[in-house]
Amino acid sequence: MKNIFFTSDHHFGHKNVIKFSNRPFKSVEEMDEMMIQRWNEKIKEDDDVYHLGDVGLSSSGKLRKLLSRLNGKIYLIKGNHEKSAEACHARFEWIKDYHELVIEDKDFERGQQMIVLFHYALREWNASHWGTYHLYGHSHGTLADNPNSLSFDIGVDCHDFYPLSYEAVKAIMKKKDWKPPFEKGNG
């Protein structure tokens, strides 16, 4: 299976996010370099990376140089701060508002798992009652995780500034106490 990763809310070049999100960096340069390093520690050239928005808040020229240093094929789900990223559209495989990703995975009854990718947290999403996952960003770890929901914040502020692999996402979801709403005994 191809290596697939998920991440969100890097805010490359955004000085104020250090204060707003209580990030442990002394400067935007230190933050950007650490996030590039952690990205490239996990992601190789041919890996797929689904970025769920807010890539960077800097000039498109600065962001373009920074994006050129990141490994992988990047698919962007637009966040609310994408003006510079959209100007760097050639670096992305595609840019969308929303995406339903289907991953072939024999561990699931139908041999595949769907993941709804959106910048914002949803309380309910397509096929959520069938066990579809939902990954989101935007909240920078300020929303409490719901242990009964197959969703969570994939943003860098929640994962020590690392992207997460599909296998890591699956392991987190397996620990949740989700029950199908239409299963006998759940009604």
Secondary structure, 3 states (H helix, E strand, C coil): CCCEEEECCCCECCCHHHHHCCCCCCCHHHHHHHHHHHHHHHCCCCCEEEECCCCECCCHHHHHHHHCCCCCEEEEECCCCCHHHHHCHHHEEEEECEEEEEEECCCCCCCEEEEEEECCCCCCCCCHHHCCEEEECCCCCCCCCCCCCCEEECCHHHCCCCCEEHHHHHHHHHCCCCCCCCCCCCC
